[in-house]
Amino acid sequence: MNRELKLFFTAVSFYSRLPVPSSVHQQGGGLLPGSIRYLPVVGWVIGLLASAVYLAAAYLFGDNIALILSIAATILLTGAFHEDGFADVCDGFGGGWTKEKILEIMKDSRLGTYGVTGLVFILALKFAALQQLLIHPIHPLTLCCTFIVAHSLSRFAAVVLVFTYPYARLTESKAGNAVERGKRVNLIIAALATFLPLLILVLLTARPSLTLIIIPVALMCFGLGKYFNKWIGGYTGDCLGAVQQVTEVLIYLSFVLLWKYI
């Protein structure tokens, strides 16, 4: 199997629950650091499947139920990978006041009040943002590209964090191996994979203004990165999950404004 294909399947295997060839699992963790280049491509797959679930469910049950099922599908497809990270960050930064305490809380598998509250809030906000975004009829192809952009760009934000700040935990961990930055080419390939669907969306809608979506995502990524670095001296895998979730919602909210006013 081609090495790039192996890297892609490794990314799919680690960042989602989608099936991959059995030979990929036999590679161990050796390909995991390099597979980060395909994290936005995993976003393509998740976004495509999420839009397919929405379109099918909307035809059968209506928009609101379709949105809930679409969000549920993304959670199932990723094994709540990013949502779990977001909840741990809420618990850690909500309940800890030192680097050691924050990291200790985030490592705890139990979910606390901050985590539950954060999850409820972000899922509700995601539903409301998508509901507002889809209040007007959108061509299925445009809808599909919108979902793909949101899932790929939000994952690229996490990749950027990996190349900007150090890993905060001193001890070895599965996540630490997964988010090793590796070569600069990983960032370049991830960027190309991210901006391709955005370019397609711009061409489909004939609205170059949609590229402005990059600005709030960059600002949020910068702000969260600085915040994490201030408190724990870098990032953890949970921080990357939080970045993905927050920027995904931000993308939906930004699209609402761009479609409405620009």
Secondary structure, DSSP 8 states (H G I E B T S, - for coil): --HHHHHHHHHHHHHS-----HHHHTTTTTTTTGGGGGHHHHHHHHHHHHHHHHHHHHHHH-HHHHHHHHHHHHHHHHTTHHHHHHHHHHHHHHH-SSHHHHHHHHH--S--HHHHHHHHHHHHHHHHHHHHHTSS---HHHHHHHHHHHHHHHHHHHHHHHTTS-B--SS--HHHHHT----HHHHHHHHHHHHHHHHHHHHHHT-GGGGGGHHHHHHHHHHHHHHHHHHHSSB-HHHHHHHHHHHHHHHHHHHHHHHHH-
